[in-house]
């Protein structure tokens, strides 16, 4: 028991240090207190410095920053990103199937960042998950995009939540939260490393 207590404390501190900026619900991402934005404090740092450091960090993170970033000089940055096979969903394709089929979805997203003295505001991300499929004999050899909806409707085959807010895909839910929380953490950490502040 004495060995277990330090391990539990270590796990709790590791989780707290991770930075859970957003959680996902059936209505989209929400931050603490059900706000649609998360604020990261940077005491004693001017707005202009925060903006420039985040812009430099984002420029280093993307292959072609001019295609991904839109800016309002000194005030805000919008990231329009795309990542292949970033979100995983495991589903039973048929009732008689043993195990699950794994689908990997590409994700396109928009993340807006605003700046004030001592603070960076991350507005809740918007996103779309899709994967290319090539059908077989039963589907008439159809090909096209299949989408992972946030909330299941009669037109969506796969979704993260049902219409009552129950989680249908824990893997996709966790993947979306981890993707955006990790992205925000990377942006803040890289911006802190610039100019050694």
N, C-alpha and C positions, 0 to 999 in steps of 0.2 A: 504493500500500500504506500509506503514511504517513497518508493521509486516511481509510482504512478502519478503522484501529485506534481512533481516537477515536469513530467512529460505533458500532463494536461495543461499546466500553465504555459509551457513552451508553445503548444499548439494554439492556445488562445491568443497569445501575443503574435504568433506568426500570422494568424487570420486577421487580427486587427491591423497589422502592418501592411496587409495586402492592398487595402484601399477599395472598399466596396462603395463605389460612387452611385451606381444605379442597380436597381433590380427590375426584372421585367414582369409585367402583369398582362392580363388580356387586353388592357387599354394602352399598352406600350410601356416604355421605360419610365420609372419614377425614381426620384432621389428621396432623401430623408424627408419626413413630414409630407409625403405625397406631392412634393414639388416637381416641376418638370425641368429642373436644372439643379446642378450640384456646384457648390462654390469651394474652391481651394484657396486657403489663405497663404499669403506670402508677406509676412510683416515687414514693414519698412522698405518696400520695393515699389517704385513708381510705375504707373501705368505704361509709360513708354518703354521702360526696361522690360517689363513682363511681356509686352507685345513683341518686341524685337527678339527676345530669347525664345519665345514659343515659335515664332516664325522661323528662326534658325533651326530649332529642333525639328520642326515639321519638314523643312527643306531637306534635312539630312535623312529623314525617314522614308521619303517617297522617291521612286525612280525618276519620275518626271513631275516635279512640284508645280510647274506652271499649269499642267493639265488638271491637277487635283485641288489646288488651293485658290480660293477667292478671298480678297482682303479689302477691308475698309481701313485705310492707313491709320495705324495707331489705336484703332477701336475694336475691330473684330476680324476673325479668320474663320472661313468655312472650309471644311475638308469634305470633298466628294471622292470617297475611296471605293476601291473594288479589290476583293481578294478571292482567289479561286479556292474551291473546296475547303472553306473555312468552318462551315457548320455541319455537324454530323447529326443524322436522324436515323434511328433504328426502328423499323416497323415490321409487323407481320403482314406479308403481302396477301396471304390467304389463311383461312381458319385452320387448314390442315398442315400448315407449314410448321416444322420444328425449328425453333430458333427465330432469329430476326434477320431481315435484310438491312444492310447499312447503305444509306444514301449520303453523299457529300454534296453540299450546296455551296454555290458561289454566293458571296454577299456583296451588295452595293449599299453604300451607306452615306449619310450626310451627318456631320458633326459640326455644330457652330460653337465658337469660342469667343467670349467677350472679356474685356479688360477694364479694370478700375485700379486705382492705387491700392496696393496690398491684396488684390483679389483677382482670381481668374474664375470666370463662370463658364461651365460646360453645359450647354442646353441639351436636352435629351436627344439622343440620336434617333434618326429615322433610318429604316433599312428595308431591303427586299432580298429574299433568299430564293435562288432558283438553280436548277440543274438541267443539263441537257440529257435527253433520253432518246434512245432508238428502240422503237417497239419491235415486237415479234409478230408471229403469224396471227395470234389472237387479236391484236390491235390493228391488223391490216398494214403492218410495217410502218406505222406512223412514227414520226420523229418530231421533236420540238422541245420546248421548255416546260418543265414541271416546277411549280412553285410551292414553297413551304409557307403557308399562311400563318399569320399570328393567331387568328381565331377561325375555327372551322365553320364553313358555311356549306350549303348544299352543293356549291360549285367547286369547293376545294377538297382535294383528295387527302392531303397531308396538312397538319397544323400543329402548332405548339400548344394551344388551349382549345377546349371545347367552348360552346356558346355560354356556358355557365361559369367559365373561368377555371375549370379543372384542367390540370396539366395533362396533356396527351403525350408529349415527348419531353421527358426529363433531360435527355441528352441535348436536344436542340435548345431548351431553356437554359441549361447550364452553359452551353457553348456560346449563346448570344451574350449572356451576362459576362462570361469570362473574356470574350472578345473585346467588348467595349470598356470594361473596367481595366483590362490590361493595356489597351490603347491609351486611355487617359493617364494611367500610371506612367507609361513610357513617355508620353508627352511632358508630364510634369517633371519627371526625373531628368530627362535630357535637357529641359529648359533650365533646371537648377544647376546643371553641370557647366553651362555656358558662362564664361567670364568668372568662374569660380565663386558664384554667389549662393 
